[in-house]
Amino acid sequence: MSISRIGVVGAGTMGQGIAQVLITSHHQVALYDVSDDALANAKEKIGKGLARLVDKEKLSDEDRQAALDRLTLTTSLDSLHDREVIIEAAPEDPALKEKLFADLSHLNHEAILASNTSSLSLTRLAAVCERPERVVGMHFFNPVPVLGLVEVIRAEQTSDATVARIEQLTEALGKTPVAIADSPGFAVNRLLVPMINEAAFLVQEGAASPEAIDEAMQLGAAHPMGPLKLADLIGLDVCLAIMEVLQEGFGDPKYRPCPLLKRMVAAGYLGRKSGRGFHVYE
């Protein structure tokens, strides 16, 4: 059974990207955020994203307008009461996500509740819901319109039917679903973010500059982007949060967050979104 009506919770970078991909794939999308300003910014960014597709001749102007017509903005969570799937893309705050899932579960008993969390336990989120078998992880990667992977994470409570429907939806978006167990950091971030953390240690120790580290990994390991430029793109606050989840989840000192990373986040140097991280952005 195809899915047509989808809610997206959170109008930040990931929510914007997820909404854009959904509307260009002919889904009706209600984008929710508590902030009118965040929603206005999201609509502007989505519009620019669609315009770039038109410029690249990947989308006609008529299809661009039709896609925008499939997007509605709302500051009322109640507006998601009729959605078949709700994709949560709120900040990586366990208490916030648990409250959202509890509220959404009470609001809409029939919806599949999918979290875009990059590291938090889906089993823990499902435990606060009235129908935990309908909770699943749907982890997109930034930039969502470009990257083709979606990690599909099964909580202990997730049903086979829920996983099958989310895999079907993922494929309808032109993405590739990869099944991952509910383990801290899942697969990609458990491998990727500790590498970023180790790169931060190299900078802290004075072993190499951010520019040198990024160039070395691009030229020596064939990475398309160096780890510290990637950290800036992800957001240093997000990287730190993932390291903290890994450290708590495994209790292994190898996941200790780099003190430099912690200081940069405390200073507000979050990467591209703040204009400064390991590199400076205009």
C-alpha positions, 0 to 999 in steps of 0.5 A: 500500500503506497504512502501519500500523506507524510508529516515531518517534525522539525524544520532545520537542515535535515527536516528541510532536506527530507521535506524537499525529497518527499514533495519532489517524489509526489508526497503530500507533506506537512512540515511542523516546527514550533517556530514560524521563523524556522518554517519560513526559512525552511520554505525559502531553502526548499524553494532554492533547492528546487530552483537549483534542480530546475537550473540543472534541468533535473526538474521542470518549472511546472514540477517545481511549482507542483512540488511546492504546492504539496508542502504545507507549514504548521506550528500545530502538532495536531495538524499531523493527526491524519498522516500515514507516516511522521518523520521526526527530525528534531534536535538530538535531545533524548528528552525532547524526542521522547516527549515528541514520540509520546505526543505523536503516538497519542495524537495518531494511533495509526501512523508509523513514527520514524525518527531521523536520529543519528545515534539515539536508541529507537527501542527507548523511543518506542517504549514511550509510545502506545503502539511501539511496533510502529516505531522505526529509525529512518536515518537520512544523511546530509545533504538529503537531496544528494546522498542516497543512503537511508539507515533503517533501524529496527527497535526491539519492538518494531514489526516486520510490516513497519520495516517493510513499509519504510523500506518501500517508502525509502525506495520510492524516494530514490534512496537505498534502505540499509537495515541496521540494528539498534546499536549506539551510532548505528553503522555510519556514525559509529565509524565516521564520527570517531574518525572526526573525533580523532582528527580533532585530537590531532589538531588539539595536539598540534600534530597537523592543521585542519587544512592539512588533515583534510588534504591528507585524507582526500589525497591519501584515503580518496575521501571526497571531503576531509573529516574536519570539513565534514564535521563542519557540514554535519555540525560540531554540536551534532558530532559531540552529541554522537560521541557522548551517546557512543561513550554512554552506550558502550562505556569504552574510553575510546569514545571519549569526546575530544576536549577541543571539540567540547570547547568549540561547541561551548564557544558556539563554533558549530561549523557551517551553520554558525560561520566558523568551525574547524574552518571559517565560512563567509 
